[in-house]
Amino acid sequence: MKPINRMTAALALTLGLTVSALAQAASISGEVKKIDEGAGKITLKHGPAKNLGMDEPMTMVYRVKDPAMLKQVKVGDKVTFEAEEASSGYMVTKMQKAK
């Protein structure tokens, strides 16, 4: 393999691993504690959420981006989710039951 091809392959691999690591870092593991469909909110007990600046486990109330997410889970379900800080507080943007 030519040196330039090796460098290109190494760069592509490094970039792929970095993107994968960032995606995993944004995913948070938690447990559903309460669901308030009327308000579009969910209470989640979760581990650290480094992308939100939360270094310690905690229980928090989040708004949900799509209220349909609340119909897919019930209290006690283990979930993985992604959240972001919005003007109205923290918002769950993606959520699925943990495997």
C-alpha positions as CSV (number, residue, x, y, z in Angstrom):
1,M,0.0,0.0,0.0
2,K,1.3,3.4,-0.9
3,P,2.1,5.8,2.0
4,I,-0.6,8.3,1.0
5,N,-3.2,5.5,0.8
6,R,-2.2,4.3,4.3
7,M,-2.5,7.8,5.7
8,T,-5.9,8.3,4.1
9,A,-7.1,4.9,5.5
10,A,-5.7,5.7,9.0
11,L,-7.4,9.1,8.9
12,A,-10.7,7.6,7.8
13,L,-10.6,5.0,10.6
14,T,-9.7,7.6,13.2
15,L,-12.6,9.9,12.1
16,G,-15.0,6.9,12.2
17,L,-14.0,6.0,15.7
18,T,-14.2,9.6,16.9
19,V,-17.8,10.0,15.5
20,S,-18.8,6.6,17.1
21,A,-17.3,7.6,20.5
22,L,-19.2,11.0,20.4
23,A,-22.5,9.3,19.6
24,Q,-22.0,6.8,22.4
25,A,-21.1,9.6,24.8
26,A,-24.4,11.4,24.0
27,S,-26.4,8.3,24.9
28,I,-27.6,8.2,28.5
29,S,-28.8,5.1,30.4
30,G,-31.8,5.6,32.7
31,E,-35.0,4.3,34.2
32,V,-38.5,5.8,33.7
33,K,-39.8,7.0,37.1
34,K,-42.9,9.1,36.0
35,I,-44.7,10.0,32.8
36,D,-46.8,13.1,32.5
37,E,-48.4,12.8,29.0
38,G,-50.5,16.0,29.5
39,A,-47.5,18.1,30.1
40,G,-45.2,16.3,27.7
41,K,-42.7,15.5,30.4
42,I,-40.9,12.4,31.7
43,T,-39.0,11.9,34.9
44,L,-35.8,9.8,34.4
45,K,-33.3,8.5,37.0
46,H,-30.1,8.3,35.1
47,G,-26.3,8.1,35.2
48,P,-23.9,10.9,34.3
49,A,-24.8,12.9,31.3
50,K,-21.5,14.4,30.4
51,N,-22.8,16.1,27.2
52,L,-25.2,18.1,29.5
53,G,-22.5,18.9,32.1
54,M,-23.9,16.4,34.6
55,D,-21.1,14.4,36.2
56,E,-23.2,12.7,38.8
57,P,-26.2,10.3,38.6
58,M,-29.6,12.0,39.3
59,T,-33.3,12.0,38.8
60,M,-34.7,14.8,36.6
61,V,-37.8,15.9,34.8
62,Y,-37.4,16.4,31.1
63,R,-39.6,17.7,28.4
64,V,-39.9,15.5,25.3
65,K,-39.4,16.6,21.8
66,D,-42.1,14.3,20.5
67,P,-45.0,13.4,22.8
68,A,-45.3,10.0,21.0
69,M,-42.2,8.9,22.8
70,L,-44.1,8.8,26.1
71,K,-46.5,6.1,24.7
72,Q,-43.6,3.8,24.0
73,V,-42.5,3.4,27.6
74,K,-43.9,2.8,31.0
75,V,-42.8,3.5,34.6
76,G,-40.0,1.1,35.5
77,D,-38.7,0.7,31.9
78,K,-34.9,0.9,31.4
79,V,-34.1,3.2,28.6
80,T,-31.3,4.9,26.7
81,F,-31.9,8.4,25.6
82,E,-30.3,11.5,24.2
83,A,-31.1,15.0,25.5
84,E,-30.2,18.6,24.9
85,E,-30.4,21.8,26.7
86,A,-33.2,24.0,25.3
87,S,-34.5,27.4,26.2
88,S,-37.3,25.8,28.3
89,G,-35.0,23.4,30.1
90,Y,-33.6,20.0,29.2
91,M,-35.4,18.1,26.4
92,V,-35.3,14.4,25.5
93,T,-34.7,14.3,21.7
94,K,-34.4,10.5,21.3
95,M,-35.4,7.5,23.5
96,Q,-35.7,3.8,23.3
97,K,-36.1,0.9,25.6
98,A,-32.8,-0.6,26.7
99,K,-31.9,-4.1,25.3
